[in-house]
Amino acid sequence: MNDFQERVIQERNLLGEKAHALSKFIRSDKQFSRLPVEERGLLQSQLLVMNQYYLILSERIDRF
């Protein structure tokens, strides 16, 4: 495996950790529900895009 492939795997793994943390935050009724509606919408959109990016990186890794 070459350097760029290792970097893609590391990026995907770090992204997975961050997406998991954001998902956990969104599911926490206490903190998330206190945010303004616009901010909650942006965070939900961010999580959606993060999950899509994770899938793209995973597909690239499968093709290595």
PQR file with spaces between the fields and no chain letter, atoms N, CA, C, O and H, PARSE charges and radii, in Angstrom:
ATOM       1  N    MET     1       0.853   -1.175    0.000 -0.4000 1.5000
ATOM       2  CA   MET     1       0.000    0.000    0.000 -0.0000 2.0000
ATOM       3  C    MET     1       0.899    1.238    0.000  0.5500 1.7000
ATOM       4  O    MET     1       1.869    1.311    0.754 -0.5500 1.4000
ATOM       5  N    ASN     2       0.570    2.196   -0.841 -0.4000 1.5000
ATOM       6  CA   ASN     2       1.418    3.387   -0.903 -0.0000 2.0000
ATOM       7  C    ASN     2       0.897    4.482    0.032  0.5500 1.7000
ATOM       8  O    ASN     2      -0.150    4.341    0.663 -0.5500 1.4000
ATOM       9  H    ASN     2      -0.218    2.137   -1.454  0.4000 1.0000
ATOM      10  N    ASP     3       1.654    5.567    0.100 -0.4000 1.5000
ATOM      11  CA   ASP     3       1.356    6.642    1.061 -0.0000 2.0000
ATOM      12  C    ASP     3      -0.025    7.267    0.866  0.5500 1.7000
ATOM      13  O    ASP     3      -0.741    7.504    1.839 -0.5500 1.4000
ATOM      14  H    ASP     3       2.505    5.681   -0.413  0.4000 1.0000
ATOM      15  N    PHE     4      -0.400    7.534   -0.385 -0.4000 1.5000
ATOM      16  CA   PHE     4      -1.690    8.203   -0.582 -0.0000 2.0000
ATOM      17  C    PHE     4      -2.841    7.284   -0.162  0.5500 1.7000
ATOM      18  O    PHE     4      -3.854    7.761    0.351 -0.5500 1.4000
ATOM      19  H    PHE     4       0.182    7.342   -1.175  0.4000 1.0000
ATOM      20  N    GLN     5      -2.697    5.988   -0.371 -0.4000 1.5000
ATOM      21  CA   GLN     5      -3.738    5.055    0.040 -0.0000 2.0000
ATOM      22  C    GLN     5      -3.871    5.031    1.568  0.5500 1.7000
ATOM      23  O    GLN     5      -4.981    4.993    2.098 -0.5500 1.4000
ATOM      24  H    GLN     5      -1.874    5.601   -0.788  0.4000 1.0000
ATOM      25  N    GLU     6      -2.764    5.054    2.252 -0.4000 1.5000
ATOM      26  CA   GLU     6      -2.782    5.105    3.715 -0.0000 2.0000
ATOM      27  C    GLU     6      -3.429    6.395    4.208  0.5500 1.7000
ATOM      28  O    GLU     6      -4.171    6.388    5.190 -0.5500 1.4000
ATOM      29  H    GLU     6      -1.862    5.086    1.821  0.4000 1.0000
ATOM      30  N    ARG     7      -3.143    7.505    3.519 -0.4000 1.5000
ATOM      31  CA   ARG     7      -3.755    8.785    3.905 -0.0000 2.0000
ATOM      32  C    ARG     7      -5.271    8.760    3.701  0.5500 1.7000
ATOM      33  O    ARG     7      -6.015    9.305    4.516 -0.5500 1.4000
ATOM      34  H    ARG     7      -2.540    7.511    2.721  0.4000 1.0000
ATOM      35  N    VAL     8      -5.724    8.140    2.633 -0.4000 1.5000
ATOM      36  CA   VAL     8      -7.160    8.041    2.385 -0.0000 2.0000
ATOM      37  C    VAL     8      -7.825    7.208    3.484  0.5500 1.7000
ATOM      38  O    VAL     8      -8.901    7.559    3.966 -0.5500 1.4000
ATOM      39  H    VAL     8      -5.120    7.697    1.970  0.4000 1.0000
ATOM      40  N    ILE     9      -7.188    6.114    3.876 -0.4000 1.5000
ATOM      41  CA   ILE     9      -7.729    5.280    4.946 -0.0000 2.0000
ATOM      42  C    ILE     9      -7.765    6.046    6.260  0.5500 1.7000
ATOM      43  O    ILE     9      -8.753    5.978    6.991 -0.5500 1.4000
ATOM      44  H    ILE     9      -6.313    5.828    3.484  0.4000 1.0000
ATOM      45  N    GLN    10      -6.701    6.772    6.563 -0.4000 1.5000
ATOM      46  CA   GLN    10      -6.672    7.578    7.791 -0.0000 2.0000
ATOM      47  C    GLN    10      -7.747    8.655    7.764  0.5500 1.7000
ATOM      48  O    GLN    10      -8.420    8.896    8.766 -0.5500 1.4000
ATOM      49  H    GLN    10      -5.899    6.828    5.968  0.4000 1.0000
ATOM      50  N    GLU    11      -7.904    9.300    6.614 -0.4000 1.5000
ATOM      51  CA   GLU    11      -8.917   10.341    6.479 -0.0000 2.0000
ATOM      52  C    GLU    11     -10.311    9.763    6.697  0.5500 1.7000
ATOM      53  O    GLU    11     -11.130   10.355    7.401 -0.5500 1.4000
ATOM      54  H    GLU    11      -7.358    9.104    5.800  0.4000 1.0000
ATOM      55  N    ARG    12     -10.579    8.608    6.093 -0.4000 1.5000
ATOM      56  CA   ARG    12     -11.881    7.961    6.246 -0.0000 2.0000
ATOM      57  C    ARG    12     -12.132    7.585    7.711  0.5500 1.7000
ATOM      58  O    ARG    12     -13.236    7.780    8.220 -0.5500 1.4000
ATOM      59  H    ARG    12      -9.914    8.128    5.521  0.4000 1.0000
ATOM      60  N    ASN    13     -11.120    7.052    8.383 -0.4000 1.5000
ATOM      61  CA   ASN    13     -11.278    6.654    9.776 -0.0000 2.0000
ATOM      62  C    ASN    13     -11.534    7.857   10.677  0.5500 1.7000
ATOM      63  O    ASN    13     -12.389    7.801   11.561 -0.5500 1.4000
ATOM      64  H    ASN    13     -10.223    6.894    7.970  0.4000 1.0000
ATOM      65  N    LEU    14     -10.806    8.933   10.460 -0.4000 1.5000
ATOM      66  CA   LEU    14     -11.005   10.152   11.250 -0.0000 2.0000
ATOM      67  C    LEU    14     -12.383   10.749   10.968  0.5500 1.7000
ATOM      68  O    LEU    14     -13.069   11.197   11.887 -0.5500 1.4000
ATOM      69  H    LEU    14     -10.112    8.979    9.742  0.4000 1.0000
ATOM      70  N    LEU    15     -12.778   10.756    9.724 -0.4000 1.5000
ATOM      71  CA   LEU    15     -14.099   11.256    9.357 -0.0000 2.0000
ATOM      72  C    LEU    15     -15.190   10.425   10.028  0.5500 1.7000
ATOM      73  O    LEU    15     -16.191   10.972   10.490 -0.5500 1.4000
ATOM      74  H    LEU    15     -12.221   10.392    8.977  0.4000 1.0000
ATOM      75  N    GLY    16     -15.001    9.112   10.082 -0.4000 1.5000
ATOM      76  CA   GLY    16     -15.966    8.241   10.746 -0.0000 2.0000
ATOM      77  C    GLY    16     -16.116    8.580   12.221  0.5500 1.7000
ATOM      78  O    GLY    16     -17.227    8.589   12.752 -0.5500 1.4000
ATOM      79  H    GLY    16     -14.187    8.668    9.707  0.4000 1.0000
ATOM      80  N    GLU    17     -15.001    8.857   12.878 -0.4000 1.5000
ATOM      81  CA   GLU    17     -15.036    9.238   14.291 -0.0000 2.0000
ATOM      82  C    GLU    17     -15.777   10.556   14.483  0.5500 1.7000
ATOM      83  O    GLU    17     -16.590   10.693   15.397 -0.5500 1.4000
ATOM      84  H    GLU    17     -14.099    8.849   12.446  0.4000 1.0000
ATOM      85  N    LYS    18     -15.490   11.517   13.619 -0.4000 1.5000
ATOM      86  CA   LYS    18     -16.134   12.827   13.727 -0.0000 2.0000
ATOM      87  C    LYS    18     -17.631   12.730   13.422  0.5500 1.7000
ATOM      88  O    LYS    18     -18.445   13.359   14.097 -0.5500 1.4000
ATOM      89  H    LYS    18     -14.829   11.405   12.877  0.4000 1.0000
ATOM      90  N    ALA    19     -17.988   11.951   12.416 -0.4000 1.5000
ATOM      91  CA   ALA    19     -19.399   11.782   12.071 -0.0000 2.0000
ATOM      92  C    ALA    19     -20.139   11.084   13.214  0.5500 1.7000
ATOM      93  O    ALA    19     -21.274   11.436   13.532 -0.5500 1.4000
ATOM      94  H    ALA    19     -17.326   11.440   11.867  0.4000 1.0000
ATOM      95  N    HIS    20     -19.497   10.107   13.820 -0.4000 1.5000
ATOM      96  CA   HIS    20     -20.117    9.415   14.950 -0.0000 2.0000
ATOM      97  C    HIS    20     -20.347   10.388   16.105  0.5500 1.7000
ATOM      98  O    HIS    20     -21.412   10.377   16.723 -0.5500 1.4000
ATOM      99  H    HIS    20     -18.574    9.821   13.562  0.4000 1.0000
ATOM     100  N    ALA    21     -19.359   11.223   16.396 -0.4000 1.5000
ATOM     101  CA   ALA    21     -19.486   12.202   17.482 -0.0000 2.0000
ATOM     102  C    ALA    21     -20.597   13.205   17.185  0.5500 1.7000
ATOM     103  O    ALA    21     -21.369   13.556   18.077 -0.5500 1.4000
ATOM     104  H    ALA    21     -18.494   11.232   15.894  0.4000 1.0000
ATOM     105  N    LEU    22     -20.681   13.663   15.953 -0.4000 1.5000
ATOM     106  CA   LEU    22     -21.735   14.613   15.586 -0.0000 2.0000
ATOM     107  C    LEU    22     -23.108   13.953   15.670  0.5500 1.7000
ATOM     108  O    LEU    22     -24.064   14.567   16.145 -0.5500 1.4000
ATOM     109  H    LEU    22     -20.053   13.378   15.228  0.4000 1.0000
ATOM     110  N    SER    23     -23.208   12.725   15.220 -0.4000 1.5000
ATOM     111  CA   SER    23     -24.468   11.999   15.299 -0.0000 2.0000
ATOM     112  C    SER    23     -24.905   11.832   16.752  0.5500 1.7000
ATOM     113  O    SER    23     -26.081   12.000   17.077 -0.5500 1.4000
ATOM     114  H    SER    23     -22.432   12.227   14.835  0.4000 1.0000
ATOM     115  N    LYS    24     -23.975   11.510   17.600 -0.4000 1.5000
ATOM     116  CA   LYS    24     -24.270   11.372   19.027 -0.0000 2.0000
ATOM     117  C    LYS    24     -24.750   12.696   19.611  0.5500 1.7000
ATOM     118  O    LYS    24     -25.682   12.722   20.414 -0.5500 1.4000
ATOM     119  H    LYS    24     -23.020   11.374   17.336  0.4000 1.0000
ATOM     120  N    PHE    25     -24.119   13.786   19.212 -0.4000 1.5000
ATOM     121  CA   PHE    25     -24.519   15.111   19.680 -0.0000 2.0000
ATOM     122  C    PHE    25     -25.938   15.444   19.218  0.5500 1.7000
ATOM     123  O    PHE    25     -26.748   15.954   19.992 -0.5500 1.4000
ATOM     124  H    PHE    25     -23.362   13.765   18.560  0.4000 1.0000
ATOM     125  N    ILE    26     -26.228   15.154   17.961 -0.4000 1.5000
ATOM     126  CA   ILE    26     -27.549   15.453   17.410 -0.0000 2.0000
ATOM     127  C    ILE    26     -28.627   14.643   18.143  0.5500 1.7000
ATOM     128  O    ILE    26     -29.728   15.142   18.379 -0.5500 1.4000
ATOM     129  H    ILE    26     -25.570   14.740   17.332  0.4000 1.0000
ATOM     130  N    ARG    27     -28.314   13.415   18.495 -0.4000 1.5000
ATOM     131  CA   ARG    27     -29.289   12.572   19.190 -0.0000 2.0000
ATOM     132  C    ARG    27     -29.469   12.965   20.656  0.5500 1.7000
ATOM     133  O    ARG    27     -30.431   12.530   21.290 -0.5500 1.4000
ATOM     134  H    ARG    27     -27.421   13.009   18.303  0.4000 1.0000
ATOM     135  N    SER    28     -28.564   13.778   21.206 -0.4000 1.5000
ATOM     136  CA   SER    28     -28.691   14.181   22.604 -0.0000 2.0000
ATOM     137  C    SER    28     -29.729   15.291   22.707  0.5500 1.7000
ATOM     138  O    SER    28     -29.503   16.401   22.226 -0.5500 1.4000
ATOM     139  H    SER    28     -27.783   14.130   20.691  0.4000 1.0000
ATOM     140  N    ASP    29     -30.830   15.005   23.311 -0.4000 1.5000
ATOM     141  CA   ASP    29     -31.935   15.955   23.394 -0.0000 2.0000
ATOM     142  C    ASP    29     -31.537   17.249   24.090  0.5500 1.7000
ATOM     143  O    ASP    29     -31.981   18.325   23.689 -0.5500 1.4000
ATOM     144  H    ASP    29     -31.014   14.103   23.702  0.4000 1.0000
ATOM     145  N    LYS    30     -30.725   17.164   25.102 -0.4000 1.5000
ATOM     146  CA   LYS    30     -30.417   18.325   25.931 -0.0000 2.0000
ATOM     147  C    LYS    30     -29.737   19.445   25.150  0.5500 1.7000
ATOM     148  O    LYS    30     -30.288   20.537   25.014 -0.5500 1.4000
ATOM     149  H    LYS    30     -30.364   16.290   25.428  0.4000 1.0000
ATOM     150  N    GLN    31     -28.564   19.175   24.649 -0.4000 1.5000
ATOM     151  CA   GLN    31     -27.768   20.242   24.030 -0.0000 2.0000
ATOM     152  C    GLN    31     -28.277   20.623   22.646  0.5500 1.7000
ATOM     153  O    GLN    31     -28.437   21.805   22.342 -0.5500 1.4000
ATOM     154  H    GLN    31     -28.116   18.287   24.760  0.4000 1.0000
ATOM     155  N    PHE    32     -28.527   19.637   21.824 -0.4000 1.5000
ATOM     156  CA   PHE    32     -28.906   19.906   20.437 -0.0000 2.0000
ATOM     157  C    PHE    32     -30.217   20.690   20.361  0.5500 1.7000
ATOM     158  O    PHE    32     -30.350   21.609   19.552 -0.5500 1.4000
ATOM     159  H    PHE    32     -28.396   18.677   22.071  0.4000 1.0000
ATOM     160  N    SER    33     -31.168   20.327   21.194 -0.4000 1.5000
ATOM     161  CA   SER    33     -32.484   20.971   21.121 -0.0000 2.0000
ATOM     162  C    SER    33     -32.452   22.428   21.559  0.5500 1.7000
ATOM     163  O    SER    33     -33.386   23.175   21.267 -0.5500 1.4000
ATOM     164  H    SER    33     -31.059   19.581   21.850  0.4000 1.0000
ATOM     165  N    ARG    34     -31.411   22.844   22.243 -0.4000 1.5000
ATOM     166  CA   ARG    34     -31.296   24.244   22.675 -0.0000 2.0000
ATOM     167  C    ARG    34     -30.744   25.158   21.579  0.5500 1.7000
ATOM     168  O    ARG    34     -30.803   26.382   21.697 -0.5500 1.4000
ATOM     169  H    ARG    34     -30.652   22.238   22.480  0.4000 1.0000
ATOM     170  N    LEU    35     -30.219   24.571   20.538 -0.4000 1.5000
ATOM     171  CA   LEU    35     -29.646   25.381   19.452 -0.0000 2.0000
ATOM     172  C    LEU    35     -30.756   26.001   18.611  0.5500 1.7000
ATOM     173  O    LEU    35     -31.865   25.471   18.551 -0.5500 1.4000
ATOM     174  H    LEU    35     -30.171   23.577   20.442  0.4000 1.0000
ATOM     175  N    PRO    36     -30.456   27.119   17.965 -0.5600 1.5000
ATOM     176  CA   PRO    36     -31.435   27.703   17.031  0.2800 2.0000
ATOM     177  C    PRO    36     -31.751   26.720   15.900  0.5500 1.7000
ATOM     178  O    PRO    36     -30.915   25.898   15.524 -0.5500 1.4000
ATOM     179  N    VAL    37     -32.948   26.818   15.375 -0.4000 1.5000
ATOM     180  CA   VAL    37     -33.406   25.914   14.319 -0.0000 2.0000
ATOM     181  C    VAL    37     -32.433   25.901   13.135  0.5500 1.7000
ATOM     182  O    VAL    37     -32.129   24.841   12.589 -0.5500 1.4000
ATOM     183  H    VAL    37     -33.627   27.485   15.680  0.4000 1.0000
ATOM     184  N    GLU    38     -31.955   27.067   12.747 -0.4000 1.5000
ATOM     185  CA   GLU    38     -31.043   27.158   11.597 -0.0000 2.0000
ATOM     186  C    GLU    38     -29.762   26.376   11.861  0.5500 1.7000
ATOM     187  O    GLU    38     -29.265   25.682   10.974 -0.5500 1.4000
ATOM     188  H    GLU    38     -32.203   27.929   13.190  0.4000 1.0000
ATOM     189  N    GLU    39     -29.230   26.484   13.063 -0.4000 1.5000
ATOM     190  CA   GLU    39     -27.991   25.778   13.417 -0.0000 2.0000
ATOM     191  C    GLU    39     -28.222   24.269   13.428  0.5500 1.7000
ATOM     192  O    GLU    39     -27.372   23.506   12.969 -0.5500 1.4000
ATOM     193  H    GLU    39     -29.633   27.049   13.783  0.4000 1.0000
ATOM     194  N    ARG    40     -29.355   23.845   13.945 -0.4000 1.5000
ATOM     195  CA   ARG    40     -29.666   22.412   13.956 -0.0000 2.0000
ATOM     196  C    ARG    40     -29.754   21.882   12.524  0.5500 1.7000
ATOM     197  O    ARG    40     -29.259   20.795   12.226 -0.5500 1.4000
ATOM     198  H    ARG    40     -30.045   24.465   14.318  0.4000 1.0000
ATOM     199  N    GLY    41     -30.380   22.648   11.652 -0.4000 1.5000
ATOM     200  CA   GLY    41     -30.482   22.233   10.253 -0.0000 2.0000
ATOM     201  C    GLY    41     -29.121   22.123    9.583  0.5500 1.7000
ATOM     202  O    GLY    41     -28.864   21.191    8.821 -0.5500 1.4000
ATOM     203  H    GLY    41     -30.782   23.531   11.894  0.4000 1.0000
ATOM     204  N    LEU    42     -28.260   23.080    9.874 -0.4000 1.5000
ATOM     205  CA   LEU    42     -26.910   23.043    9.300 -0.0000 2.0000
ATOM     206  C    LEU    42     -26.127   21.839    9.806  0.5500 1.7000
ATOM     207  O    LEU    42     -25.418   21.195    9.032 -0.5500 1.4000
ATOM     208  H    LEU    42     -28.469   23.837   10.492  0.4000 1.0000
ATOM     209  N    LEU    43     -26.244   21.532   11.078 -0.4000 1.5000
ATOM     210  CA   LEU    43     -25.533   20.380   11.632 -0.0000 2.0000
ATOM     211  C    LEU    43     -26.061   19.073   11.047  0.5500 1.7000
ATOM     212  O    LEU    43     -25.290   18.150   10.785 -0.5500 1.4000
ATOM     213  H    LEU    43     -26.820   22.055   11.706  0.4000 1.0000
ATOM     214  N    GLN    44     -27.362   18.995   10.844 -0.4000 1.5000
ATOM     215  CA   GLN    44     -27.927   17.794   10.224 -0.0000 2.0000
ATOM     216  C    GLN    44     -27.470   17.655    8.781  0.5500 1.7000
ATOM     217  O    GLN    44     -27.180   16.549    8.324 -0.5500 1.4000
ATOM     218  H    GLN    44     -27.989   19.745   11.057  0.4000 1.0000
ATOM     219  N    SER    45     -27.405   18.761    8.067 -0.4000 1.5000
ATOM     220  CA   SER    45     -26.892   18.734    6.688 -0.0000 2.0000
ATOM     221  C    SER    45     -25.427   18.338    6.672  0.5500 1.7000
ATOM     222  O    SER    45     -24.994   17.569    5.813 -0.5500 1.4000
ATOM     223  H    SER    45     -27.640   19.659    8.438  0.4000 1.0000
ATOM     224  N    GLN    46     -24.667   18.860    7.616 -0.4000 1.5000
ATOM     225  CA   GLN    46     -23.247   18.528    7.707 -0.0000 2.0000
ATOM     226  C    GLN    46     -23.061   17.029    7.921  0.5500 1.7000
ATOM     227  O    GLN    46     -22.204   16.412    7.289 -0.5500 1.4000
ATOM     228  H    GLN    46     -25.019   19.484    8.314  0.4000 1.0000
ATOM     229  N    LEU    47     -23.858   16.446    8.806 -0.4000 1.5000
ATOM     230  CA   LEU    47     -23.754   15.008    9.066 -0.0000 2.0000
ATOM     231  C    LEU    47     -24.088   14.207    7.812  0.5500 1.7000
ATOM     232  O    LEU    47     -23.418   13.220    7.510 -0.5500 1.4000
ATOM     233  H    LEU    47     -24.554   16.948    9.320  0.4000 1.0000
ATOM     234  N    LEU    48     -25.103   14.618    7.094 -0.4000 1.5000
ATOM     235  CA   LEU    48     -25.473   13.932    5.861 -0.0000 2.0000
ATOM     236  C    LEU    48     -24.308   13.930    4.867  0.5500 1.7000
ATOM     237  O    LEU    48     -23.987   12.897    4.278 -0.5500 1.4000
ATOM     238  H    LEU    48     -25.648   15.420    7.340  0.4000 1.0000
ATOM     239  N    VAL    49     -23.691   15.079    4.690 -0.4000 1.5000
ATOM     240  CA   VAL    49     -22.573   15.196    3.748 -0.0000 2.0000
ATOM     241  C    VAL    49     -21.369   14.391    4.247  0.5500 1.7000
ATOM     242  O    VAL    49     -20.679   13.747    3.457 -0.5500 1.4000
ATOM     243  H    VAL    49     -23.953   15.917    5.168  0.4000 1.0000
ATOM     244  N    MET    50     -21.123   14.428    5.540 -0.4000 1.5000
ATOM     245  CA   MET    50     -20.016   13.645    6.107 -0.0000 2.0000
ATOM     246  C    MET    50     -20.223   12.155    5.836  0.5500 1.7000
ATOM     247  O    MET    50     -19.283   11.446    5.476 -0.5500 1.4000
ATOM     248  H    MET    50     -21.684   14.951    6.182  0.4000 1.0000
ATOM     249  N    ASN    51     -21.458   11.686    6.012 -0.4000 1.5000
ATOM     250  CA   ASN    51     -21.750   10.269    5.754 -0.0000 2.0000
ATOM     251  C    ASN    51     -21.588    9.925    4.281  0.5500 1.7000
ATOM     252  O    ASN    51     -21.102    8.843    3.951 -0.5500 1.4000
ATOM     253  H    ASN    51     -22.221   12.262    6.305  0.4000 1.0000
ATOM     254  N    GLN    52     -21.984   10.819    3.398 -0.4000 1.5000
ATOM     255  CA   GLN    52     -21.806   10.587    1.963 -0.0000 2.0000
ATOM     256  C    GLN    52     -20.319   10.534    1.611  0.5500 1.7000
ATOM     257  O    GLN    52     -19.883    9.675    0.845 -0.5500 1.4000
ATOM     258  H    GLN    52     -22.379   11.698    3.666  0.4000 1.0000
ATOM     259  N    TYR    53     -19.556   11.453    2.176 -0.4000 1.5000
ATOM     260  CA   TYR    53     -18.112   11.493    1.934 -0.0000 2.0000
ATOM     261  C    TYR    53     -17.451   10.220    2.454  0.5500 1.7000
ATOM     262  O    TYR    53     -16.553    9.676    1.812 -0.5500 1.4000
ATOM     263  H    TYR    53     -19.910   12.150    2.798  0.4000 1.0000
ATOM     264  N    TYR    54     -17.896    9.745    3.618 -0.4000 1.5000
ATOM     265  CA   TYR    54     -17.372    8.505    4.187 -0.0000 2.0000
ATOM     266  C    TYR    54     -17.597    7.339    3.224  0.5500 1.7000
ATOM     267  O    TYR    54     -16.704    6.520    3.004 -0.5500 1.4000
ATOM     268  H    TYR    54     -18.626   10.187    4.140  0.4000 1.0000
ATOM     269  N    LEU    55     -18.791    7.276    2.659 -0.4000 1.5000
ATOM     270  CA   LEU    55     -19.098    6.204    1.706 -0.0000 2.0000
ATOM     271  C    LEU    55     -18.232    6.298    0.453  0.5500 1.7000
ATOM     272  O    LEU    55     -17.794    5.279   -0.081 -0.5500 1.4000
ATOM     273  H    LEU    55     -19.517    7.941    2.838  0.4000 1.0000
ATOM     274  N    ILE    56     -17.991    7.504   -0.009 -0.4000 1.5000
ATOM     275  CA   ILE    56     -17.144    7.703   -1.188 -0.0000 2.0000
ATOM     276  C    ILE    56     -15.718    7.243   -0.893  0.5500 1.7000
ATOM     277  O    ILE    56     -15.107    6.538   -1.696 -0.5500 1.4000
ATOM     278  H    ILE    56     -18.348    8.332    0.425  0.4000 1.0000
ATOM     279  N    LEU    57     -15.195    7.645    0.259 -0.4000 1.5000
ATOM     280  CA   LEU    57     -13.842    7.218    0.627 -0.0000 2.0000
ATOM     281  C    LEU    57     -13.779    5.696    0.767  0.5500 1.7000
ATOM     282  O    LEU    57     -12.798    5.074    0.358 -0.5500 1.4000
ATOM     283  H    LEU    57     -15.691    8.218    0.911  0.4000 1.0000
ATOM     284  N    SER    58     -14.816    5.102    1.339 -0.4000 1.5000
ATOM     285  CA   SER    58     -14.848    3.641    1.495 -0.0000 2.0000
ATOM     286  C    SER    58     -14.839    2.948    0.135  0.5500 1.7000
ATOM     287  O    SER    58     -14.162    1.936   -0.051 -0.5500 1.4000
ATOM     288  H    SER    58     -15.613    5.607    1.671  0.4000 1.0000
ATOM     289  N    GLU    59     -15.584    3.492   -0.799 -0.4000 1.5000
ATOM     290  CA   GLU    59     -15.588    2.900   -2.143 -0.0000 2.0000
ATOM     291  C    GLU    59     -14.222    3.022   -2.803  0.5500 1.7000
ATOM     292  O    GLU    59     -13.757    2.092   -3.461 -0.5500 1.4000
ATOM     293  H    GLU    59     -16.133    4.314   -0.648  0.4000 1.0000
ATOM     294  N    ARG    60     -13.583    4.170   -2.623 -0.4000 1.5000
ATOM     295  CA   ARG    60     -12.232    4.328   -3.175 -0.0000 2.0000
ATOM     296  C    ARG    60     -11.279    3.329   -2.567  0.5500 1.7000
ATOM     297  O    ARG    60     -10.441    2.759   -3.266 -0.5500 1.4000
ATOM     298  H    ARG    60     -13.960    4.925   -2.088  0.4000 1.0000
ATOM     299  N    ILE    61     -11.400    3.110   -1.268 -0.4000 1.5000
ATOM     300  CA   ILE    61     -10.519    2.155   -0.578 -0.0000 2.0000
ATOM     301  C    ILE    61     -10.776    0.748   -1.101  0.5500 1.7000
ATOM     302  O    ILE    61      -9.831   -0.013   -1.306 -0.5500 1.4000
ATOM     303  H    ILE    61     -12.081    3.573   -0.701  0.4000 1.0000
ATOM     304  N    ASP    62     -12.026    0.395   -1.317 -0.4000 1.5000
ATOM     305  CA   ASP    62     -12.350   -0.926   -1.867 -0.0000 2.0000
ATOM     306  C    ASP    62     -11.702   -1.140   -3.227  0.5500 1.7000
ATOM     307  O    ASP    62     -11.397   -2.273   -3.600 -0.5500 1.4000
ATOM     308  H    ASP    62     -12.794    1.014   -1.150  0.4000 1.0000
ATOM     309  N    ARG    63     -11.492   -0.069   -3.961 -0.4000 1.5000
ATOM     310  CA   ARG    63     -10.906   -0.182   -5.298 -0.0000 2.0000
ATOM     311  C    ARG    63      -9.375   -0.245   -5.287  0.5500 1.7000
ATOM     312  O    ARG    63      -8.750   -0.479   -6.322 -0.5500 1.4000
ATOM     313  H    ARG    63     -11.740    0.851   -3.658  0.4000 1.0000
ATOM     314  N    PHE    64      -8.786   -0.036   -4.121 -0.4000 1.5000
ATOM     315  CA   PHE    64      -7.305   -0.113   -4.047 -0.0000 2.0000
ATOM     316  C    PHE    64      -6.889   -1.492   -4.445  0.5500 1.7000
ATOM     317  O    PHE    64      -5.697   -1.797   -4.460 -0.5500 1.4000
ATOM     318  H    PHE    64      -9.293    0.154   -3.281  0.4000 1.0000
